[in-house]
Amino acid sequence: MSRLVDVLLCCSLVLVATVSATAADVKIVQQEDDRLQVTIGETEFATWNYSTEYQKPFFLPVKAADGTVLTRALDDPEDNDHRHHKGVWVSVDEVNEVDFWAENGAIVNCEVNVVQANGNPAVFEVTNHWQDPKTDAPVVTEKTRISIYSNGLMTYDIGFVAEHGPVEFLDTKEGLLGYRMPASMKEKNTGKVVSSDGTEGTAACWGRPFAWIDYSGTVNGNTHGVALMDHPDNFRPSRYHVRNYGLFSISPFGERAYTNGKEPAKPAHLKAGENLHLQYAVYFHGGDAVEGQVGQVYEQFLKVTRQQQQ
């Protein structure tokens, strides 16, 4: 099946959060055939791109309440490393030996269902096919529910389903939920990184499991931050690929890679028909981790996800 045909049969994925802390409703609106527009109150927040021009869906740009862009531009000539780092995205390498993070395989948007287009939260569900580049056949199906809250919390309920045969997630540091920030936010420039237990800096935080990590920095003279959050109900604690050059991601697939070989590889295997359930959150906010009340918002993340399971 060609990628274009699969897209016509299918739809799409993910998103982030905002920097507004108001109680305004979140709204999701279809914009053209290959974009969704997300607003919080009257403020434009993020554009979800799922055009066949790209190898995966992603949100870009993501904007703060004052209009500040909080994602690296696709065509930034001065910050052009790792061009597969696009805004906010979900992908991982080494799924049945296909490198989806590096975009050697396409993640094709398959189905979208806007459960609640206007509210707090606004909610939509997506289905994606992760395709083998040799055959265009799906390797695994991704079914994700995204809830976007007006305070900047975005929760992901991700399901990987082995609908097309056995699936193996091999050991890799390249994944799973990623964000690429504008150059000025990098730790190399103005960035500050702190974890849930107070560990500071990318070198100290990289490859380790924490409840959350926050990465803040200056954009256009103001401080903005983004936190990635793990969920204690996931099948194992996730580790963070947090780098001083502006990459920030979280993944459970890399015990050996993230520990530089100190821990053995622990591939995740799905038999045909089985599924793997994961929960994460992204939280965009003003200020640093303290000003953004990241610890309190993490508790909100746990509360709302457990309410959804009842």
C-alpha positions, -999 to 999 in steps of 0.1 A, spaced: 0 0 0 15 33 -9 19 60 17 -6 83 0 -33 56 -1 -26 48 36 -30 85 45 -63 87 27 -74 57 48 -58 72 79 -52 103 101 -30 115 130 -15 123 163 -1 143 191 5 177 206 19 197 234 6 223 259 5 260 263 20 288 284 -13 303 294 -25 298 329 -60 310 324 -92 291 327 -101 297 291 -114 268 270 -91 249 246 -104 246 210 -94 223 182 -103 233 147 -96 216 113 -75 240 92 -71 228 56 -69 191 49 -36 184 66 -36 207 97 -53 211 130 -53 245 148 -53 245 186 -62 277 205 -65 285 242 -90 312 248 -85 336 219 -48 328 216 -33 307 188 -13 279 205 -1 252 181 -5 239 146 -5 201 140 10 192 107 2 158 91 10 164 54 24 136 33 53 160 27 67 148 60 77 114 75 56 119 106 30 142 122 43 170 144 32 202 161 49 233 148 49 261 157 39 261 193 34 295 208 32 311 242 3 333 252 22 364 240 28 349 206 64 338 213 73 308 192 86 280 215 97 255 188 127 256 165 118 266 129 121 239 103 144 261 82 165 278 108 198 283 90 218 289 122 204 259 141 201 232 115 214 199 131 192 169 134 165 180 110 143 151 121 137 171 153 104 187 143 85 207 169 68 182 192 65 146 180 62 109 188 86 84 173 113 59 183 141 40 165 145 2 163 109 -10 160 113 -43 142 147 -28 133 131 2 115 145 36 126 114 58 129 131 84 150 156 90 122 127 90 97 138 60 78 103 47 82 71 68 79 46 73 106 13 77 87 -17 95 100 -47 72 99 -77 83 118 -87 112 140 -117 116 163 -122 149 180 -139 137 212 -143 172 226 -135 201 203 -140 229 229 -135 226 266 -110 222 294 -97 198 284 -102 195 246 -97 159 236 -89 140 204 -80 105 195 -57 94 167 -46 62 149 -12 61 131 5 33 111 42 30 116 53 17 81 81 -6 69 100 15 43 107 -16 22 70 -26 18 49 3 31 31 -23 53 24 -13 89 48 -26 115 27 -14 144 -5 6 150 -4 35 174 -37 46 191 -33 78 211 -57 99 231 -45 135 237 -61 158 263 -51 195 263 -57 216 294 -60 254 296 -31 257 321 -6 242 296 -9 205 306 -10 180 277 -15 144 285 -8 115 261 -24 81 265 -5 60 239 -13 25 229 9 4 205 -10 -25 191 5 -55 173 -22 -57 147 1 -68 119 22 -94 136 48 -95 164 65 -62 174 98 -57 190 110 -24 205 148 -27 207 172 -9 229 178 27 218 182 62 232 163 77 202 127 82 214 99 85 223 81 118 230 103 145 218 105 183 217 130 206 200 133 241 215 144 274 199 182 280 201 181 307 228 165 282 253 194 257 250 214 250 281 244 262 260 228 296 259 202 305 287 188 271 295 183 257 330 175 220 336 161 206 368 145 173 378 118 163 402 144 155 429 164 187 424 191 173 401 204 201 379 219 201 344 217 180 313 248 160 321 235 150 355 199 143 343 206 125 310 197 89 308 181 88 343 146 81 354 127 109 372 90 117 377 96 149 356 123 171 342 119 208 334 139 227 308 135 265 308 153 293 291 149 328 276 131 336 243 128 372 232 138 384 267 113 363 287 117 330 304 96 301 292 98 264 302 86 230 292 84 199 314 82 163 303 65 139 328 66 102 333 37 81 347 43 56 375 18 32 359 40 27 329 56 -8 325 90 6 335 104 40 345 113 61 315 146 79 310 153 113 296 173 122 265 179 158 276 208 176 258 225 209 260 219 216 223 181 217 226 168 182 223 144 170 251 127 136 250 115 108 272 114 70 265 112 36 282 132 19 254 168 22 262 181 6 294 214 -3 279 218 28 258 209 53 285 233 37 311 262 33 286 260 -5 290 258 -7 328 223 -22 325 214 -49 300 192 -43 271 156 -51 278 136 -52 245 99 -49 248 81 -77 229 45 -78 217 30 -110 204 5 -106 176 -27 -90 190 -10 -77 221 -7 -40 231 16 -17 251 1 11 270 21 43 280 12 76 296 32 109 294 26 146 297 41 178 283 36 210 301 45 244 286 46 273 311 60 308 318 90 311 340 112 284 354 101 252 372 93 270 404 74 298 388 56 273 365 46 252 396 57 220 378 55 198 408 18 208 414 10 202 377 26 168 379 1 159 406 -27 172 383 -14 148 356 -16 119 379 -51 129 392 -67 134 358 -52 102 342 -64 80 371 -98 96 369 -100 86 333 -92 50 341 -121 47 367 
